[in-house]
């Protein structure tokens, strides 16, 4: 399989997608060049592609990525946190996929040598209202979703993290951790290609046509005859036309653009982009050994400017939430550092302000400019993962932000089961 993957990639580099598609004539369905095409090579796209290629060894799976490398957008510009699943309510797809995905991710990292660490996390409250929020999170985790949490007393907090301020209380999430996202994606990519999958880099989808079945079925649905994609080489501008039986839109920041290439005008949608600025810390003190999160403000687009660690133990802070019009606006906004310092000092008052500097920025694609936490109101927006209404052979993923990295393996399994499971697999409701 490894030799096959290398051979296919050489064909892609030398002859383009059309030449590559012809090489699959013995394994792809007779009516299409490929069995599956997955658009988007982030962590979620890689996990889906690997799940599909592994499930059906006789099938052919093509992963299309518009950049020169996989995983260069949201998947590599985040906090690299393995989330426990505290924030997303009892019945959301985010909770379901985060909880099962976290368990699968730790096991995957252990099996495949992906660097990671179960650091644990403290969520810190500074007043009685925030403490009540922690009580609700603790009750949800204990009574409804089965996620371990525990209260940390003042003496224990002083002993373990003397620099951390939490005047009203601390709730610990022992299952929270960190992962090397680049190593994770490299492992997923390698397993995908070992299973016979092929990656086409620098490949931007510029047109999609749902094909109709030529059988005698009355009024066949779009996609019943497969899908035709026009794919442009990002480096040369050359276009290729390929066909597939099944189409997966996992394009992340570009997922709405792919969606809009297919649907009629009244079903088009858009994404809202929440840029998160991160700040590095070069000071030697204070030292903190676990992740520290503030209680999320109601309606906030993220979980708050929190303290995370890399695998070398270095501290960094972020992300904040800056709504921007373009997903390519990834320069760190240094003017937001004073506001970040103000937030950080609420839980780490001895921080050396002069040791903080702009580091990097990430982008979260959201279906609405709404809150990141399910608080019982209407602001929370769940993942959108659905076999799209009115079409055959199209699984559509929109608004895949945090906890997408944690959930990636579970999302891969969900998409596989939507297509090949023996029973009805529930995804999202309609847009």
C-alpha positions as CSV (number, residue, x, y, z in Angstrom):
1,X,0.0,0.0,0.0
2,X,2.8,2.4,0.8
3,X,4.4,1.8,-2.7
4,X,0.9,2.3,-4.2
5,X,0.4,5.7,-2.5
6,X,3.9,6.9,-3.5
7,X,3.2,5.8,-7.1
8,X,-0.1,7.6,-7.2
9,X,1.4,10.7,-5.9
10,X,4.1,10.6,-8.6
11,X,1.3,10.2,-11.2
12,X,-0.5,13.2,-9.7
13,X,2.6,15.3,-9.8
14,X,3.5,14.4,-13.4
15,X,0.2,14.0,-15.1
16,X,-2.5,15.8,-13.1
17,X,-5.8,14.6,-11.7
18,X,-7.1,13.2,-15.0
19,X,-4.1,10.9,-15.3
20,X,-4.4,9.9,-11.7
21,X,-8.1,9.1,-12.1
22,X,-7.5,6.8,-15.1
23,X,-5.1,4.8,-12.9
24,X,-8.0,3.8,-10.6
25,X,-10.1,2.3,-13.4
26,X,-9.6,-1.1,-11.9
27,X,-10.7,-0.2,-8.4
28,X,-13.2,2.7,-8.7
29,X,-16.8,2.1,-9.5
30,X,-17.3,1.9,-13.3
31,X,-19.3,5.1,-13.5
32,X,-16.8,7.3,-11.5
33,X,-13.1,7.9,-11.2
34,X,-13.2,7.6,-7.4
35,X,-15.5,6.1,-4.8
36,X,-15.0,9.0,-2.4
37,X,-13.6,12.5,-2.7
38,X,-13.0,14.4,0.5
39,X,-12.5,18.2,0.1
40,X,-10.3,19.7,2.8
41,X,-7.1,18.2,4.4
42,X,-7.4,19.5,7.9
43,X,-7.6,17.2,10.9
44,X,-11.2,16.4,10.3
45,X,-10.9,15.8,6.6
46,X,-7.9,13.6,7.2
47,X,-9.8,11.6,9.8
48,X,-12.8,11.2,7.4
49,X,-10.6,10.2,4.5
50,X,-8.7,7.6,6.6
51,X,-12.0,6.2,8.0
52,X,-13.4,5.8,4.5
53,X,-10.2,4.3,2.9
54,X,-9.8,1.9,5.8
55,X,-13.5,0.8,5.8
56,X,-13.5,-0.3,2.1
57,X,-10.1,-1.5,0.9
58,X,-11.5,-2.1,-2.6
59,X,-12.7,1.5,-2.9
60,X,-10.7,4.6,-4.0
61,X,-10.5,7.7,-1.8
62,X,-9.1,11.0,-3.0
63,X,-8.3,13.9,-0.6
64,X,-8.3,17.3,-2.2
65,X,-6.4,20.1,-0.4
66,X,-6.0,23.6,-1.9
67,X,-2.8,24.4,-0.1
68,X,0.7,23.0,-0.7
69,X,0.5,21.0,2.6
70,X,-2.3,19.4,4.6
71,X,-3.4,21.0,7.9
72,X,-2.3,24.6,7.5
73,X,-5.5,26.4,8.4
74,X,-7.6,26.0,11.6
75,X,-6.1,22.6,12.5
76,X,-2.6,24.0,13.1
77,X,-3.6,27.4,14.4
78,X,-5.3,26.6,17.7
79,X,-4.6,25.8,21.4
80,X,-3.9,22.1,20.6
81,X,-6.1,21.2,23.5
82,X,-7.8,17.8,23.9
83,X,-11.2,18.9,25.3
84,X,-13.1,16.9,27.9
85,X,-16.5,18.1,26.7
86,X,-17.7,20.5,29.5
87,X,-19.3,23.3,27.6
88,X,-21.7,22.1,24.9
89,X,-24.8,21.0,26.7
90,X,-26.3,17.5,27.2
91,X,-27.7,16.7,23.8
92,X,-25.5,18.5,21.2
93,X,-23.4,16.8,18.5
94,X,-20.4,18.7,19.9
95,X,-20.8,17.0,23.3
96,X,-21.3,13.6,21.8
97,X,-18.4,13.8,19.4
98,X,-16.1,15.5,21.8
99,X,-16.6,12.9,24.5
100,X,-16.2,9.9,22.2
101,X,-13.5,11.7,20.2
102,X,-11.4,12.5,23.2
103,X,-11.3,8.9,24.3
104,X,-10.5,7.8,20.8
105,X,-7.8,10.4,20.4
106,X,-5.9,9.5,23.6
107,X,-5.9,5.8,22.4
108,X,-4.8,6.8,18.9
109,X,-2.0,8.9,20.2
110,X,-0.8,6.0,22.4
111,X,-0.9,3.5,19.6
112,X,0.8,5.8,17.0
113,X,3.4,7.6,19.0
114,X,1.7,11.0,18.7
115,X,3.1,13.4,21.4
116,X,0.4,14.3,23.9
117,X,-0.1,14.8,27.6
118,X,-3.1,14.6,30.0
119,X,-2.3,17.9,31.8
120,X,-5.7,18.5,33.4
121,X,-7.4,21.8,33.4
122,X,-8.7,24.2,36.1
123,X,-11.7,26.4,35.4
124,X,-11.5,29.3,37.8
125,X,-14.3,31.4,39.2
126,X,-13.7,34.9,40.6
127,X,-17.2,35.7,41.9
128,X,-20.4,34.0,43.0
129,X,-22.1,34.2,39.6
130,X,-19.1,32.5,38.0
131,X,-19.2,29.9,40.8
132,X,-22.8,29.1,40.0
133,X,-21.8,28.5,36.4
134,X,-19.2,26.0,37.6
135,X,-21.8,24.3,39.7
136,X,-24.0,23.9,36.6
137,X,-21.0,22.5,34.6
138,X,-20.2,20.0,37.4
139,X,-23.8,18.8,37.6
140,X,-24.0,18.4,33.8
141,X,-20.8,16.4,33.7
142,X,-21.8,14.2,36.7
143,X,-25.4,13.6,36.0
144,X,-25.8,13.7,32.2
145,X,-22.7,13.3,30.1
146,X,-20.4,11.2,32.3
147,X,-17.3,13.5,32.1
148,X,-15.1,13.5,35.2
149,X,-14.8,16.8,37.1
150,X,-14.0,17.6,40.7
151,X,-13.8,20.6,43.1
152,X,-10.3,21.8,44.1
153,X,-10.1,23.3,47.6
154,X,-8.2,26.4,48.6
155,X,-5.4,24.6,50.3
156,X,-4.8,22.2,47.5
157,X,-4.9,25.1,45.0
158,X,-2.3,27.0,47.0
159,X,0.0,24.0,47.2
160,X,-0.3,23.0,43.5
161,X,-0.6,26.4,41.7
162,X,0.3,29.2,44.1
163,X,0.3,31.8,41.3
164,X,-3.2,31.1,40.2
165,X,-6.0,33.3,41.6
166,X,-9.5,31.8,42.0
167,X,-11.3,33.8,44.6
168,X,-14.6,31.9,44.3
169,X,-13.7,28.3,43.4
170,X,-12.0,25.9,41.0
171,X,-13.5,23.1,39.0
172,X,-10.9,20.6,37.7
173,X,-11.2,18.6,34.5
174,X,-8.7,15.8,34.8
175,X,-9.3,14.4,31.3
176,X,-8.3,17.6,29.5
177,X,-4.9,17.5,27.8
178,X,-2.8,18.7,24.9
179,X,-1.6,17.2,21.6
180,X,0.9,17.9,18.9
181,X,-1.6,18.7,16.2
182,X,1.0,18.5,13.4
183,X,2.2,15.1,14.5
184,X,-1.5,14.0,14.8
185,X,-2.2,15.1,11.2
186,X,1.0,13.5,9.9
187,X,-0.1,10.2,11.5
188,X,-3.6,10.4,10.1
189,X,-2.2,11.3,6.7
190,X,0.2,8.4,6.7
191,X,-2.5,5.9,7.7
192,X,-4.8,7.2,5.0
193,X,-2.1,6.7,2.3
194,X,-1.2,3.3,3.8
195,X,-4.8,2.3,3.3
196,X,-4.5,3.2,-0.4
197,X,-5.8,6.8,-0.2
198,X,-4.3,9.5,-2.4
199,X,-3.8,13.2,-1.7
200,X,-3.9,15.9,-4.3
201,X,-2.3,19.1,-2.9
202,X,-2.6,22.5,-4.5
203,X,-6.0,21.4,-5.7
204,X,-8.8,24.0,-5.5
205,X,-12.4,22.9,-6.3
206,X,-13.9,25.6,-8.6
207,X,-17.0,23.8,-9.8
208,X,-19.3,20.9,-8.7
209,X,-22.0,19.3,-10.7
210,X,-24.4,16.7,-9.2
211,X,-25.0,14.0,-11.8
212,X,-28.4,12.2,-12.2
213,X,-28.7,8.5,-12.5
214,X,-29.4,7.2,-16.0
215,X,-31.5,4.3,-14.7
216,X,-35.3,4.2,-15.1
217,X,-35.9,5.7,-11.7
218,X,-38.5,8.5,-11.9
219,X,-37.1,11.9,-11.0
220,X,-33.7,10.8,-9.7
221,X,-32.1,13.0,-7.1
222,X,-29.1,15.1,-7.9
223,X,-26.0,13.1,-7.1
224,X,-27.7,9.8,-7.8
225,X,-25.3,9.4,-10.7
226,X,-22.3,10.6,-8.8
227,X,-20.6,14.0,-8.8
228,X,-18.3,15.8,-11.3
229,X,-15.7,18.2,-9.9
230,X,-13.7,20.9,-11.7
231,X,-10.4,21.1,-9.8
232,X,-7.8,23.8,-10.5
233,X,-4.1,23.4,-9.8
234,X,-3.3,26.3,-7.5
235,X,0.2,26.6,-8.8
236,X,-0.4,26.4,-12.6
237,X,-4.1,27.3,-13.0
238,X,-4.7,24.1,-15.0
239,X,-8.1,22.6,-14.6
240,X,-9.1,18.9,-14.4
241,X,-12.5,17.3,-14.3
242,X,-13.0,14.2,-12.2
243,X,-16.0,12.2,-11.0
244,X,-16.8,10.5,-7.7
245,X,-19.6,8.4,-6.3
246,X,-19.6,10.2,-2.9
247,X,-18.6,13.7,-2.0
248,X,-17.6,14.9,1.4
249,X,-17.4,18.7,2.1
250,X,-14.9,19.1,4.9
251,X,-13.3,22.3,3.6
252,X,-13.2,24.1,7.0
253,X,-12.8,27.8,6.3
254,X,-13.9,27.2,2.7
255,X,-16.8,24.9,3.4
256,X,-19.5,27.5,2.7
257,X,-18.0,28.2,-0.7
258,X,-18.1,24.5,-1.5
259,X,-21.7,24.3,-0.3
260,X,-22.7,27.3,-2.4
261,X,-21.2,25.7,-5.5
262,X,-23.9,23.0,-5.2
263,X,-27.1,24.4,-3.8
264,X,-29.7,26.7,-5.4
265,X,-29.6,30.4,-4.4
266,X,-32.2,30.1,-1.6
267,X,-30.1,27.5,0.2
268,X,-26.8,29.3,0.1
269,X,-25.1,30.1,3.4
270,X,-22.2,32.0,4.8
271,X,-19.6,31.6,7.6
272,X,-18.6,34.1,10.2
273,X,-15.0,34.3,11.1
274,X,-13.8,34.6,14.6
275,X,-10.0,35.3,14.7
276,X,-8.2,34.3,17.8
277,X,-5.0,36.1,18.7
278,X,-2.4,34.2,20.8
279,X,0.4,35.7,22.9
280,X,3.6,33.9,23.9
281,X,5.3,34.3,27.3
282,X,9.1,34.4,27.8
283,X,9.2,35.0,31.5
284,X,10.7,32.5,33.9
285,X,7.9,33.0,36.4
286,X,5.2,32.4,37.4
287,X,5.3,28.6,36.6
288,X,2.0,26.8,36.0
289,X,1.7,23.1,35.3
290,X,-1.8,22.7,34.0
291,X,-4.2,24.6,31.8
292,X,-6.1,27.5,33.4
293,X,-9.4,28.7,31.9
294,X,-11.6,31.5,33.1
295,X,-15.3,31.0,33.3
296,X,-16.7,31.8,29.9
297,X,-18.6,35.0,29.6
298,X,-22.2,34.6,28.4
299,X,-22.5,34.9,24.7
300,X,-18.7,34.9,24.1
301,X,-17.5,33.5,20.8
302,X,-14.8,31.5,22.5
303,X,-13.9,30.0,25.9
304,X,-12.0,33.1,27.0
305,X,-8.3,34.1,27.0
306,X,-6.9,31.0,28.7
307,X,-3.5,29.7,29.7
308,X,-2.4,26.7,27.8
309,X,0.9,24.8,27.7
310,X,2.9,23.3,24.8
311,X,4.5,19.9,25.2
312,X,7.7,21.6,26.4
313,X,5.8,23.3,29.3
314,X,5.9,26.8,27.8
315,X,2.9,29.0,28.6
316,X,0.9,30.8,26.0
317,X,-2.3,32.8,26.3
318,X,-5.4,33.0,24.0
319,X,-7.4,33.0,21.9
320,X,-9.4,36.1,22.2
321,X,-12.3,36.7,19.8
322,X,-11.9,39.3,17.0
323,X,-14.7,39.1,14.3
324,X,-13.1,39.7,10.9
325,X,-14.5,39.7,7.3
326,X,-11.8,37.5,5.7
327,X,-10.6,34.0,6.8
328,X,-7.1,34.9,5.4
329,X,-6.6,37.7,8.0
330,X,-4.2,35.8,10.1
331,X,-1.8,38.5,11.3
332,X,-1.8,38.8,15.1
333,X,-3.5,42.0,16.2
334,X,-0.9,43.4,18.6
335,X,-3.3,46.2,19.7
336,X,-5.4,43.6,21.5
337,X,-2.5,42.7,23.9
338,X,-3.6,45.2,26.6
339,X,-7.1,43.7,26.7
340,X,-5.6,40.2,26.9
341,X,-3.3,41.3,29.8
342,X,-6.3,42.6,31.7
343,X,-8.1,39.2,31.3
344,X,-5.0,37.2,32.2
345,X,-4.3,39.2,35.4
346,X,-7.7,38.1,36.7
347,X,-6.4,34.6,37.2
348,X,-2.6,35.1,37.1
349,X,-1.9,38.4,38.7
350,X,1.8,38.1,39.0
351,X,2.3,37.8,35.2
352,X,5.2,39.8,33.8
353,X,3.5,42.0,31.2
354,X,6.8,42.8,29.5
355,X,7.3,39.1,28.7
356,X,4.1,38.8,26.7
357,X,4.3,39.2,22.9
358,X,2.2,38.5,19.9
359,X,2.6,34.9,18.7
360,X,0.1,33.6,16.1
361,X,-3.5,33.8,15.2
362,X,-6.1,31.2,14.3
363,X,-9.6,31.3,12.7
364,X,-12.8,29.7,13.7
365,X,-15.5,29.3,11.1
366,X,-18.9,29.8,12.6
367,X,-22.4,29.5,11.2
368,X,-23.5,32.4,13.3
369,X,-21.7,35.1,15.3
370,X,-22.8,33.4,18.4
371,X,-21.6,31.9,21.7
372,X,-19.2,29.0,22.0
373,X,-20.9,27.6,25.1
374,X,-24.4,26.0,25.5
375,X,-26.1,28.0,28.2
376,X,-29.7,27.1,27.6
377,X,-30.4,30.1,25.4
378,X,-30.5,30.3,21.6
379,X,-27.0,31.6,21.0
380,X,-25.1,28.3,20.9
381,X,-24.5,26.8,17.4
382,X,-23.7,23.1,17.1
383,X,-21.6,21.3,14.5
384,X,-23.4,20.8,11.1
385,X,-22.8,17.3,9.8
386,X,-25.5,16.0,7.5
387,X,-26.3,13.9,4.5
388,X,-27.7,16.9,2.6
389,X,-31.4,17.0,1.9
390,X,-32.5,16.5,-1.7
391,X,-29.2,15.0,-2.8
392,X,-27.6,11.5,-3.0
393,X,-24.0,10.8,-1.9
394,X,-23.2,14.2,-0.3
395,X,-22.1,14.6,3.3
396,X,-21.8,18.2,4.3
397,X,-19.8,19.6,7.2
398,X,-20.1,23.3,8.2
399,X,-19.0,25.3,11.2
400,X,-16.5,22.7,12.3
401,X,-14.6,24.7,14.9
402,X,-13.6,23.8,18.5
403,X,-13.8,21.0,19.6
404,X,-13.1,19.8,16.1
405,X,-9.5,18.7,16.7
406,X,-10.6,16.7,19.7
407,X,-13.6,15.3,17.8
408,X,-11.8,14.5,14.5
409,X,-11.7,10.7,14.9
410,X,-15.3,10.6,16.1
411,X,-16.4,12.8,13.2
412,X,-14.6,10.4,10.8
413,X,-16.5,7.5,12.3
414,X,-19.8,9.3,12.1
415,X,-19.4,10.1,8.4
416,X,-18.4,6.6,7.7
417,X,-21.4,5.3,9.5
418,X,-23.7,7.8,7.8
419,X,-22.7,6.2,4.5
420,X,-22.2,2.6,5.4
421,X,-23.8,1.9,8.8
422,X,-26.5,-0.7,9.1
423,X,-28.9,1.6,10.9
424,X,-30.0,5.2,10.7
425,X,-27.2,7.5,11.9
426,X,-28.3,10.9,13.3
427,X,-26.4,14.0,12.3
428,X,-27.5,17.6,12.4
429,X,-30.8,19.1,11.7
430,X,-31.2,21.2,8.5
431,X,-29.8,24.7,8.2
